[in-house]
Amino acid sequence: MNSELTEEEMRRALFGTPQPKEQVSTPLVLEPVPEIVFTKPAEAPLAKKKVTKAFTPRLRVTLRVGNEFEGKMTELIHEAD
């Protein structure tokens, strides 16, 4: 068996022989697109309701930082909505 194959022989071994694709040219037929216009239905103006602010929970993050093991600790607190 020949251990030195050309690139073309390797391609044929991996992918098989290339089959020529048949080129069939079909004319593109453009179908007429119906023109559609979307409109919003007329609505009666509604009275605007006053929105009351609901309770928004706050997030509180507490971080205790120290430079020594079981030594002086610094506490940082961050609050966010």
Summary of the structure (lengths in Angstrom):
residues: 81
radius of gyration: 37.4
end to end distance: 75.6
largest distance: 89.9
contacts: 62
relative contact order: 0.12
helix: 11%
strand: 20%
